[in-house]
Amino acid sequence: MKLSINEVNNILKTLPIGYYAGTGVEVCCDEGNACYFDHHDNHIHIGYDIVNAALANVTDESKIDEETAVRTVLYHEVSHMVLTDAYTIEHWCNRSDFNIMNIFEDERIETLLRNYYMRTNFKTFVKLVNNAKETDEALTAESFFYSIVRYRKGPEQFVKMVDEIIEKSKYIKPNSGPYRTTKQGYYTSYEYIQSVLNFYKMVKEFFEQNKENIEKEQNQQNEENDKNNENNNEEQNSSESESNNQNAEDNNESENENTNQDRGGRYENSSDGDPDNSESTKYDDVEQSDDGEISNEGEMLSNEELDELFGTFFGGHKNTKMIENFKQIFKQFNKRGNVGGHSTGYSGIINPRNIARDDYKYFDRVANTNNNGAAAMHLNLWIDVSGSYKCNETTTNQIIYALEAVEKENKVFSFDVIAVSHGHKILEKTKRYITAGGCNYLDTQLDSDFKKMQKPNARNYNIVLFDGQCYTSNRDALNLRAFNHDNVFIISDQENFSALNRYCKKPHKVYQASRCSEKYKSYSEMLEEKINDVLRVAFGA
């Protein structure tokens, strides 16, 4: 199946994605392979390369229409946005582990949302997309794992383990973090990752011990599939000539029921792990739909839980008051017409003589002689996203949302977010929201990345936030020297006092007051306050 980007967009315009999002969300297909939700233009962006790659694998167009195919790809990607803890998976997995996690995560999101979307059958679509791959590619441990996870075909104990892992991980979502769970007794993201990778090791060992028998069964099944496909095509042609529009409509409504029956039947027919039992380990026909009831209803999320997830994701970061506070600074700047020139540019250098002052004036208002008169300002937020920062996560994401709103309207301002925990990660422009979780470790790449994040022809400011001890040992504490610059402001816990005074003499530092003190503020409150200070200094507000 081949569709142009315009044809895809025409189909996307007809889909009721706003119904699931609970707000007026629109969707568009862009060049490339990026899939993300822009909280400001209220658009879901789907990469054409992803849509095109999926549709290209649909070799039998008689079994699915173009609208259903595009709709299924869209809802699959939206499900990732709402349910996948992408940051933790990317952070904890190498390339080969990531491929295994991607296979299982595809199954997890489609299973949890299998009955949520109208007229969408993930299981039927994955079979159509992978039909050629299943029969033509050489059998490997990974393809055997894929078949168990995505088709529920294989030894019974493995099929049951898929359902058990999905059940235990059903409350993981993008803001879960590696070590926290929203419901006791269920997996954290880290436990989920480890469970899947350990499960793959078990499958791989079984495959290597029984490869000859498994390959023999696959060859036998491929022959049966060829015969069944011929018979099915003849029956389908005969049936289609007798059917009417009402029957077709009834088939669409019962499509999800067939998927659930298909999965229920597989539990009864799965193997007990005996490689000599060819009947129990034989692969099903890719188009077969067994009779039976769902035996794992517990792994489903309720519609109420899903509605809450969608509502939080598509509307959870907007804080109107915060946005207006940031915008007011730029309104004053734009009224004066301050665009460039040494007389209005500030260096972003912090004067150590002024660090005792409790307001933004500790920044020296000095002409910037190194930026060719450019008035542009770039802000880097180095934020500790270890597990202890979880209670500040929501407000911090609201700050990021507000800064994005300002950035869209003011070409003189840009910012980046760098998540610091066990190492650090420069977040993509379309994925700057943070997920707190994990421990702290400062890696050696910090110095070179700090330099890389200082933009040429701009006044660079850096705000560094550590909500607890920011290093694991005295050795990685040395890497704090990366922040030893005049254009750095550090918000920190008292635990880092000695290390920061030793390795970061140039930056201005402020420490969180005791919770018993009248001066106590949360870290996210301190962050918002200091961003306001920096913006006012940078733009003379």
LUMZATOR-660291 format. One line per 4 residues: their letters; for each residue x, y, z of C-alpha. Coordinates in nm, 4 decimals. Last residue first. Layout:
A = X/Y/Z ~ ...;
// end
This chain:
AGFA = 1.2698/4.4420/3.2228 ~ 1.6222/4.4776/3.0862 ~ 1.5946/4.1827/2.8488 ~ 1.8701/3.9645/2.9908;
VRLV = 1.8190/4.0937/3.3438 ~ 1.4461/4.0333/3.3423 ~ 1.4896/3.6925/3.1807 ~ 1.7471/3.5861/3.4401;
DNIK = 1.5321/3.6954/3.7332 ~ 1.2204/3.5240/3.5964 ~ 1.4228/3.2055/3.5467 ~ 1.5404/3.2466/3.9077;
EELM = 1.1849/3.2587/4.0417 ~ 1.0657/2.9619/3.8372 ~ 1.3590/2.7506/3.9584 ~ 1.3082/2.8488/4.3230;
ESYS = 0.9419/2.7508/4.2962 ~ 1.0410/2.4210/4.1313 ~ 1.2881/2.3568/4.4129 ~ 1.0219/2.4129/4.6768;
KYKE = 1.0517/2.7248/4.8887 ~ 1.1525/2.7662/5.2529 ~ 1.2151/3.1226/5.3684 ~ 0.9899/3.0866/5.6741;
SCRS = 1.2178/2.8039/5.7846 ~ 1.0969/2.4660/5.9056 ~ 1.1452/2.3117/5.5617 ~ 1.5076/2.4214/5.5815;
AQYV = 1.6226/2.6659/5.3173 ~ 1.7267/2.5518/4.9715 ~ 2.0751/2.6631/4.8768 ~ 2.1789/2.9473/4.6471;
KHPK = 2.4926/2.9543/4.4379 ~ 2.6389/3.2215/4.2089 ~ 2.8871/3.0579/3.9773 ~ 3.2641/3.1251/3.9898;
KCYR = 3.3856/2.8969/4.2715 ~ 3.2398/2.5745/4.1360 ~ 3.4796/2.2914/4.2288 ~ 3.5482/2.3459/4.5993;
NLAS = 3.2458/2.5502/4.6999 ~ 3.0276/2.3129/4.5007 ~ 3.1744/2.0037/4.6665 ~ 3.1419/2.1463/5.0184;
FNEQ = 2.7811/2.2685/4.9783 ~ 2.6450/1.9678/4.7883 ~ 2.4447/1.8292/5.0823 ~ 2.2945/2.1771/5.1346;
DSII = 2.0637/2.1147/4.8392 ~ 2.1179/2.3210/4.5303 ~ 2.0223/2.6004/4.2959 ~ 2.3225/2.6984/4.0840;
FVND = 2.3508/3.0035/3.8551 ~ 2.6014/2.9826/3.5729 ~ 2.7239/3.2614/3.3442 ~ 3.0480/3.3124/3.5349;
HNFA = 3.1700/2.9590/3.4786 ~ 3.2588/2.6599/3.6978 ~ 2.9784/2.4367/3.5705 ~ 3.2051/2.1756/3.4083;
RLNL = 3.4009/2.1688/3.7355 ~ 3.1155/1.9586/3.8733 ~ 3.2931/1.6697/3.6993 ~ 3.5201/1.6340/4.0016;
ADRN = 3.2161/1.5060/4.1939 ~ 3.2466/1.1953/3.9748 ~ 3.5598/1.0933/4.1675 ~ 3.4392/1.2008/4.5098;
STYC = 3.1578/0.9480/4.4735 ~ 2.7923/0.9296/4.3734 ~ 2.7303/1.2923/4.2836 ~ 2.4401/1.5352/4.2949;
QGDF = 2.3444/1.5019/4.6598 ~ 1.9895/1.6325/4.6630 ~ 1.7683/1.8734/4.4669 ~ 2.0400/1.9791/4.2202;
LVIN = 1.9426/2.2610/3.9830 ~ 2.1732/2.4295/3.7312 ~ 2.0645/2.7508/3.5577 ~ 2.2794/2.8448/3.2609;
YNRA = 2.2747/3.1755/3.0737 ~ 2.4151/3.2329/2.7269 ~ 2.4105/3.5685/2.5509 ~ 2.3933/3.4795/2.1852;
NPKQ = 2.6124/3.4909/1.8752 ~ 2.7361/3.1361/1.9350 ~ 2.5265/2.9072/2.1551 ~ 2.6690/2.7622/2.4761;
MKKF = 2.5294/2.4069/2.4744 ~ 2.8462/2.2616/2.3219 ~ 3.0568/2.3944/2.6089 ~ 2.8334/2.2215/2.8614;
DSDL = 2.8437/1.9074/2.6489 ~ 3.2235/1.8998/2.6608 ~ 3.2294/1.9414/3.0392 ~ 2.9494/1.6939/3.1154;
QTDL = 3.0954/1.4089/2.9112 ~ 3.2891/1.2926/3.2190 ~ 2.9726/1.1708/3.3912 ~ 2.8006/1.3044/3.7016;
YNCG = 2.6046/1.0273/3.8763 ~ 2.2737/1.0679/4.0526 ~ 1.9934/0.8138/4.0946 ~ 1.6753/0.7270/3.9096;
GATI = 1.3435/0.8980/3.8563 ~ 1.1975/1.2286/3.7446 ~ 1.0519/1.2588/3.3944 ~ 1.1107/1.5898/3.2228;
YRKT = 0.9362/1.7679/2.9397 ~ 1.1700/1.8792/2.6615 ~ 1.0521/1.6345/2.3969 ~ 1.0016/1.8397/2.0787;
KELI = 1.3272/2.0307/2.1223 ~ 1.5124/1.7080/2.1987 ~ 1.6456/1.6632/2.5505 ~ 2.0193/1.6827/2.6169;
KHGH = 2.0805/1.3810/2.8397 ~ 2.2825/1.3458/3.1574 ~ 2.4629/1.0795/3.3563 ~ 2.2690/0.8889/3.6174;
SVAI = 2.0544/1.1957/3.6820 ~ 2.0754/1.5189/3.4827 ~ 1.8130/1.6132/3.2250 ~ 1.9338/1.8930/2.9979;
VDFS = 1.6668/2.1364/2.8850 ~ 1.7292/2.3891/2.6112 ~ 1.6241/2.7498/2.5605 ~ 1.5682/3.0132/2.2961;
FVKN = 1.4877/3.3842/2.3043 ~ 1.5380/3.6624/2.0478 ~ 1.2889/3.5000/1.8111 ~ 1.0054/3.5755/2.0503;
EKEV = 0.6569/3.4289/2.0033 ~ 0.7406/3.0586/1.9922 ~ 1.0018/3.0955/2.2649 ~ 0.7489/3.2492/2.5028;
AELA = 0.5082/2.9560/2.4668 ~ 0.7998/2.7137/2.5012 ~ 0.9014/2.8919/2.8214 ~ 0.5493/2.8438/2.9579;
YIIQ = 0.5533/2.4712/2.8738 ~ 0.8947/2.4342/3.0392 ~ 0.7636/2.6050/3.3529 ~ 0.4568/2.3781/3.3507;
NTTT = 0.6933/2.0839/3.3197 ~ 0.8747/2.2081/3.6302 ~ 0.5443/2.2383/3.8153 ~ 0.4536/1.8766/3.7407;
ENCK = 0.7988/1.7338/3.8183 ~ 0.8568/1.8974/4.1543 ~ 0.7231/1.6016/4.3584 ~ 0.9365/1.3670/4.1468;
YSGS = 1.2638/1.5442/4.2255 ~ 1.3696/1.2721/4.4727 ~ 1.3759/1.0190/4.1891 ~ 1.6591/1.1879/4.0027;
VDIW = 1.5710/1.4525/3.7443 ~ 1.8369/1.7081/3.8384 ~ 1.7801/1.9914/3.5948 ~ 2.0406/2.1658/3.3801;
LNLH = 1.8280/2.4432/3.2243 ~ 2.0132/2.6201/2.9437 ~ 1.8970/2.9695/2.8431 ~ 1.9858/3.1424/2.5180;
MAAA = 1.9514/3.5176/2.4627 ~ 1.9531/3.6973/2.1300 ~ 2.0464/4.0659/2.1373 ~ 2.3349/4.0267/1.8947;
GNNN = 2.5858/4.3118/1.9037 ~ 2.8676/4.1080/1.7584 ~ 2.8408/3.8541/2.0387 ~ 3.1706/3.8940/2.2175;
TNAV = 3.1585/4.2521/2.3400 ~ 2.8547/4.2005/2.5603 ~ 2.7894/4.5333/2.7322 ~ 2.7692/4.4916/3.1071;
RDFY = 2.4599/4.4755/3.3225 ~ 2.6167/4.2603/3.5879 ~ 2.3852/3.9909/3.7176 ~ 2.3499/4.0109/4.0954;
KYDD = 2.0585/4.2400/4.0187 ~ 1.8121/3.9510/4.0053 ~ 1.7223/3.9695/4.3725 ~ 1.8434/3.8532/4.7105;
RAIN = 2.1733/4.0378/4.7097 ~ 2.4618/3.8484/4.8630 ~ 2.5907/3.7467/4.5197 ~ 2.6645/4.1074/4.4232;
RPNI = 3.0405/4.1094/4.4549 ~ 3.0609/3.7827/4.2599 ~ 2.9262/3.9656/3.9505 ~ 2.7418/3.7167/3.7332;
IGSY = 2.8207/3.7316/3.3640 ~ 2.5164/3.7194/3.1353 ~ 2.6926/3.9651/2.9114 ~ 2.4143/4.2165/2.8755;
GTSH = 2.3073/4.3706/2.5456 ~ 2.1200/4.7008/2.5329 ~ 2.4048/4.9409/2.4621 ~ 2.5938/4.6813/2.2608;
GGVN = 2.3298/4.6781/1.9920 ~ 2.0524/4.4321/1.9250 ~ 1.6750/4.4754/1.9247 ~ 1.5411/4.6836/2.2066;
GRKN = 1.2171/4.8195/2.0579 ~ 1.1071/4.9626/2.3914 ~ 0.7690/4.7955/2.3610 ~ 0.9391/4.4657/2.2738;
FQKF = 1.1210/4.4507/2.6083 ~ 0.8112/4.5317/2.8092 ~ 0.6144/4.2652/2.6223 ~ 0.9012/4.0232/2.6712;
IQKF = 0.8824/4.0451/3.0495 ~ 0.5027/4.0214/3.0394 ~ 0.5288/3.6940/2.8485 ~ 0.6970/3.5226/3.1432;
NEIM = 0.4243/3.6271/3.3881 ~ 0.1517/3.5470/3.1337 ~ 0.2776/3.1908/3.0906 ~ 0.2907/3.1378/3.4675;
KTNK = -0.0660/3.2583/3.5101 ~ -0.1933/3.0356/3.2288 ~ -0.0399/2.7134/3.3614 ~ -0.0579/2.4525/3.0833;
HGGF = 0.1216/2.1256/3.1394 ~ -0.1616/1.8708/3.1837 ~ -0.3741/1.9154/2.8730 ~ -0.2962/1.6400/2.6235;
FTGF = -0.1133/1.4054/2.8597 ~ -0.3402/1.4507/3.1600 ~ -0.6593/1.4103/2.9573 ~ -0.5288/1.1009/2.7814;
LEDL = -0.4277/0.9363/3.1072 ~ -0.7549/1.0332/3.2785 ~ -0.9602/0.8932/2.9903 ~ -0.7540/0.5748/3.0098;
EENS = -0.8251/0.5297/3.3792 ~ -1.1976/0.5906/3.3233 ~ -1.2002/0.3503/3.0276 ~ -1.0572/0.0845/3.2560;
LMEG = -0.7055/-0.0439/3.1946 ~ -0.6897/-0.4032/3.0736 ~ -0.4491/-0.6572/3.2166 ~ -0.7225/-0.8093/3.4312;
ENSI = -0.9185/-0.9242/3.1254 ~ -0.6662/-1.2048/3.0833 ~ -0.8764/-1.5055/2.9836 ~ -1.0632/-1.3340/2.7025;
EGDD = -1.3267/-1.5743/2.5757 ~ -1.2912/-1.8320/2.3003 ~ -1.3200/-1.8924/1.9278 ~ -1.0070/-1.8772/1.7180;
SQEV = -0.9354/-1.6209/1.4456 ~ -0.6971/-1.7410/1.1758 ~ -0.5510/-1.4892/0.9324 ~ -0.1834/-1.5457/1.0211;
DDYK = -0.2454/-1.9209/1.0362 ~ -0.1299/-2.0339/1.3771 ~ 0.2249/-2.1493/1.4470 ~ 0.2785/-2.5036/1.5787;
TSES = 0.4030/-2.5296/1.9376 ~ 0.1180/-2.7416/2.0720 ~ 0.0815/-2.9763/1.7760 ~ 0.4562/-3.0201/1.7349;
NDPD = 0.5027/-3.1586/2.0851 ~ 0.8678/-3.2564/2.0538 ~ 0.9868/-2.9147/2.1705 ~ 0.7940/-2.9533/2.5000;
GDSS = 0.7307/-2.6001/2.6272 ~ 0.3719/-2.6592/2.7365 ~ 0.2473/-2.5375/2.4013 ~ -0.0260/-2.2849/2.3388;
NEYR = -0.3700/-2.4040/2.2272 ~ -0.5718/-2.3022/2.5340 ~ -0.4031/-1.9641/2.5693 ~ -0.4327/-1.9040/2.1977;
GGRD = -0.8097/-1.9216/2.2054 ~ -0.8347/-1.6143/2.4280 ~ -0.6163/-1.4130/2.1954 ~ -0.8321/-1.4857/1.8910;
QNTN = -1.1482/-1.4231/2.0911 ~ -1.0159/-1.0800/2.1827 ~ -0.9342/-1.0000/1.8225 ~ -1.2694/-1.1272/1.7036;
ENES = -1.4455/-0.9006/1.9530 ~ -1.2466/-0.6047/1.8220 ~ -1.3728/-0.6683/1.4683 ~ -1.7389/-0.7019/1.5692;
ENND = -1.8309/-0.3452/1.4773 ~ -1.6444/-0.3634/1.1463 ~ -1.8157/-0.6894/1.0533 ~ -2.1572/-0.5396/1.1267;
EANQ = -2.0824/-0.2527/0.8863 ~ -1.9825/-0.4975/0.6144 ~ -2.3036/-0.6919/0.6710 ~ -2.5086/-0.3756/0.6393;
NNSE = -2.3363/-0.2808/0.3149 ~ -2.4332/-0.6087/0.1479 ~ -2.2767/-0.9540/0.1240 ~ -2.3349/-1.2115/-0.1508;
SESS = -2.0432/-1.1211/-0.3801 ~ -1.8211/-1.0751/-0.0780 ~ -1.8861/-1.4282/0.0429 ~ -1.7800/-1.5903/-0.2809;
NQEE = -1.4640/-1.3822/-0.3036 ~ -1.3892/-1.4561/0.0611 ~ -1.4348/-1.8298/0.0196 ~ -1.1946/-1.8391/-0.2744;
NNNE = -0.9416/-1.6204/-0.0939 ~ -0.9696/-1.8326/0.2208 ~ -0.8996/-2.1514/0.0282 ~ -0.5852/-2.0064/-0.1307;
NNKD = -0.4744/-1.8586/0.2025 ~ -0.5278/-2.1937/0.3744 ~ -0.3037/-2.3724/0.1257 ~ -0.0233/-2.1175/0.1611;
NEEN = -0.0625/-2.1120/0.5383 ~ -0.0343/-2.4913/0.5532 ~ 0.2973/-2.4760/0.3692 ~ 0.4185/-2.1996/0.5989;
QQNQ = 0.3085/-2.4056/0.8986 ~ 0.5205/-2.7003/0.7946 ~ 0.8206/-2.4751/0.7414 ~ 0.7660/-2.3125/1.0794;
EKEI = 0.7340/-2.6482/1.2522 ~ 1.0662/-2.7624/1.1080 ~ 1.2314/-2.4371/1.2141 ~ 1.1074/-2.4882/1.5714;
NEKN = 1.2300/-2.8489/1.5771 ~ 1.5789/-2.7502/1.4614 ~ 1.6011/-2.4480/1.6908 ~ 1.5197/-2.6323/2.0118;
QEFF = 1.8166/-2.5526/2.2390 ~ 1.8885/-2.2173/2.0756 ~ 1.5218/-2.1233/2.0932 ~ 1.4879/-2.2126/2.4603;
EKVM = 1.7943/-2.0050/2.5453 ~ 1.6592/-1.7104/2.3433 ~ 1.3182/-1.7313/2.5101 ~ 1.4769/-1.7264/2.8557;
KYFN = 1.7016/-1.4342/2.7608 ~ 1.3988/-1.2493/2.6217 ~ 1.2181/-1.2876/2.9541 ~ 1.5186/-1.1422/3.1337;
LVSQ = 1.5051/-0.8418/2.8991 ~ 1.1310/-0.7992/2.9538 ~ 1.1533/-0.8283/3.3314 ~ 1.4497/-0.5897/3.3492;
IYEY = 1.2654/-0.3251/3.1490 ~ 0.9515/-0.3606/3.3608 ~ 1.1494/-0.3416/3.6837 ~ 1.3101/-0.0183/3.5603;
STYY = 0.9745/0.1288/3.4587 ~ 0.8297/0.0472/3.8019 ~ 0.6223/-0.2660/3.8107 ~ 0.2977/-0.3044/4.0007;
GQKT = 0.2335/-0.3972/4.3639 ~ 0.1718/-0.0396/4.4737 ~ 0.0191/0.1905/4.2160 ~ 0.1693/0.5020/4.0583;
TRYP = 0.5073/0.3359/4.0342 ~ 0.8467/0.4863/4.0975 ~ 1.1954/0.3614/4.0233 ~ 1.2558/0.4239/3.6534;
GSNP = 1.0434/0.7365/3.6110 ~ 0.6650/0.7198/3.5692 ~ 0.6190/1.0408/3.3719 ~ 0.5654/0.8749/3.0343;
KIYK = 0.3310/0.6031/3.1680 ~ 0.3615/0.2767/3.3578 ~ 0.0343/0.1630/3.5161 ~ -0.0047/-0.1508/3.3021;
SKEI = 0.3342/-0.2927/3.3955 ~ 0.2283/-0.5892/3.6115 ~ -0.0509/-0.6917/3.3720 ~ 0.1768/-0.6555/3.0707;
IEDV = 0.4411/-0.8705/3.2396 ~ 0.1842/-1.1376/3.3292 ~ 0.0361/-1.1434/2.9797 ~ 0.3748/-1.1955/2.8176;
MKVF = 0.4595/-1.4571/3.0820 ~ 0.1495/-1.6539/2.9847 ~ 0.2712/-1.6797/2.6263 ~ 0.6108/-1.7946/2.7496;
QEPG = 0.4669/-2.0659/2.9756 ~ 0.2457/-2.1891/2.6939 ~ 0.5255/-2.2462/2.4478 ~ 0.4726/-2.0532/2.1258;
KRYR = 0.2336/-1.8237/1.9434 ~ 0.0943/-1.5150/2.1183 ~ 0.1134/-1.3228/1.7878 ~ 0.3053/-1.0120/1.9073;
VISY = 0.4948/-1.1522/2.2044 ~ 0.5489/-1.5142/2.1025 ~ 0.6067/-1.4283/1.7367 ~ 0.8481/-1.1474/1.8222;
FFSE = 1.0459/-1.3795/2.0507 ~ 1.0812/-1.6268/1.7634 ~ 1.1869/-1.3350/1.5400 ~ 1.4476/-1.2355/1.7998;
ATLA = 1.5801/-1.5894/1.8417 ~ 1.6115/-1.6159/1.4653 ~ 1.4040/-1.7735/1.1861 ~ 1.5158/-1.6667/0.8402;
EDTE = 1.2847/-1.4144/0.6806 ~ 1.0276/-1.5065/0.4175 ~ 0.7238/-1.6363/0.6066 ~ 0.7015/-1.3957/0.8972;
KANN = 0.8298/-1.0964/0.7030 ~ 0.5658/-1.1352/0.4350 ~ 0.2847/-1.1442/0.6930 ~ 0.4319/-0.8680/0.9090;
VLKV = 0.2104/-0.5765/0.8101 ~ -0.1012/-0.7908/0.7716 ~ -0.0432/-0.9625/1.1054 ~ 0.0219/-0.6311/1.2799;
FTKF = -0.3022/-0.4957/1.1325 ~ -0.5225/-0.7794/1.2558 ~ -0.3855/-0.7457/1.6079 ~ -0.4211/-0.3673/1.6163;
NTRM = -0.7896/-0.3736/1.5288 ~ -0.9315/-0.0213/1.5167 ~ -1.2978/0.0554/1.4468 ~ -1.3362/0.2563/1.7673;
YYNR = -1.0367/0.3004/1.9934 ~ -1.0400/0.1766/2.3522 ~ -1.0776/-0.1982/2.3027 ~ -0.7134/-0.2865/2.2326;
LLTE = -0.5757/-0.0034/2.4457 ~ -0.3910/-0.2108/2.7083 ~ -0.3023/-0.4744/2.4500 ~ -0.1809/-0.2230/2.1915;
IRED = 0.0331/-0.0434/2.4491 ~ 0.1918/-0.3630/2.5784 ~ 0.2456/-0.5195/2.2364 ~ 0.4353/-0.2220/2.1017;
EFIN = 0.6277/-0.2115/2.4303 ~ 0.7340/-0.5720/2.3792 ~ 0.8811/-0.5178/2.0354 ~ 1.0344/-0.1832/2.1360;
MINF = 1.1932/-0.3422/2.4428 ~ 1.3672/-0.6025/2.2283 ~ 1.4956/-0.3377/1.9880 ~ 1.6103/-0.1218/2.2814;
DSRN = 1.8059/-0.4137/2.4274 ~ 2.0015/-0.4399/2.1008 ~ 2.0759/-0.0656/2.0913 ~ 2.1624/-0.0230/2.4598;
CWHE = 1.8835/0.0254/2.7120 ~ 1.8641/0.2260/3.0360 ~ 1.8306/0.5827/2.9086 ~ 1.6206/0.5046/2.6005;
ITYA = 1.3766/0.2981/2.8068 ~ 1.3644/0.5592/3.0838 ~ 1.2986/0.8470/2.8427 ~ 1.0409/0.6554/2.6423;
DTLV = 0.8076/0.5848/2.9343 ~ 0.5383/0.4725/2.6909 ~ 0.1688/0.5161/2.7757 ~ 0.0309/0.8419/2.6300;
MHSV = 0.2797/0.9141/2.3527 ~ 0.3110/0.5451/2.2644 ~ -0.0683/0.5199/2.2366 ~ -0.0647/0.8182/1.9999;
EHYL = 0.1778/0.6241/1.7776 ~ -0.0508/0.3192/1.7662 ~ -0.3564/0.5398/1.7145 ~ -0.1959/0.6972/1.4080;
VTRV = -0.0829/0.3661/1.2572 ~ -0.4314/0.2178/1.3053 ~ -0.6031/0.5208/1.1501 ~ -0.3738/0.5077/0.8477;
ATEE = -0.4576/0.1402/0.7862 ~ -0.8294/0.1852/0.8495 ~ -0.8457/0.4788/0.6075 ~ -0.6546/0.2944/0.3354;
DIKS = -0.8780/-0.0139/0.3347 ~ -0.7758/-0.3532/0.4717 ~ -0.7947/-0.7115/0.3467 ~ -0.7989/-0.6398/-0.0282;
EDTV = -0.4766/-0.4402/0.0103 ~ -0.2716/-0.7580/0.0441 ~ 0.0948/-0.6553/0.0635 ~ 0.0701/-0.4283/0.3650;
NALA = 0.4419/-0.3814/0.4307 ~ 0.4527/-0.0464/0.2480 ~ 0.1813/0.0819/0.4819 ~ 0.4058/0.0530/0.7863;
ANVI = 0.7071/0.2169/0.6211 ~ 0.4929/0.4986/0.4781 ~ 0.3381/0.5825/0.8123 ~ 0.6766/0.5911/0.9869;
DYGI = 0.8417/0.7916/0.7079 ~ 0.5492/1.0355/0.7105 ~ 0.6292/1.1374/1.0666 ~ 0.3215/1.2018/1.2798;
HIHN = 0.2693/1.5401/1.4481 ~ -0.0138/1.5687/1.6989 ~ -0.1258/1.9298/1.6996 ~ -0.2396/2.1564/1.9807;
DHHD = -0.0295/2.4462/1.8447 ~ 0.1199/2.4907/2.1895 ~ 0.1285/2.1406/2.3362 ~ 0.3037/2.0024/2.0292;
FYCA = 0.2461/1.6267/2.0448 ~ 0.5194/1.4060/1.9032 ~ 0.6127/1.1621/1.6284 ~ 0.9360/1.2237/1.4381;
NGED = 1.0154/1.0109/1.1315 ~ 1.0624/1.2666/0.8562 ~ 0.8211/1.4779/0.6523 ~ 0.5095/1.5787/0.8422;
CCVE = 0.1653/1.4203/0.8868 ~ -0.0924/1.6257/1.0747 ~ -0.3210/1.5784/1.3728 ~ -0.5638/1.8068/1.5494;
VGTG = -0.6492/1.8251/1.9180 ~ -0.9637/2.0075/2.0250 ~ -0.9836/1.8508/2.3707 ~ -1.0737/1.5236/2.5414;
AYYG = -0.7801/1.3487/2.3770 ~ -0.9971/1.0519/2.2807 ~ -1.2663/1.2571/2.1068 ~ -1.0024/1.4959/1.9699;
IPLT = -0.8606/1.2037/1.7691 ~ -1.1837/1.1823/1.5682 ~ -1.0264/1.0921/1.2296 ~ -1.1335/1.2789/0.9149;
KLIN = -0.8349/1.5151/0.9001 ~ -0.5993/1.2155/0.9204 ~ -0.7353/1.0831/0.5897 ~ -0.6546/1.4041/0.4027;
NVEN = -0.3151/1.4131/0.5711 ~ -0.2328/1.0629/0.4458 ~ -0.3346/1.1542/0.0916 ~ -0.1171/1.4662/0.1073;
ISLK = 0.1813/1.2610/0.2321 ~ 0.1380/1.0259/-0.0627 ~ -0.0025/0.6782/-0.0103 ~ 0.1405/0.3382/-0.1010;
M = 0.0000/0.0000/0.0000;
// end
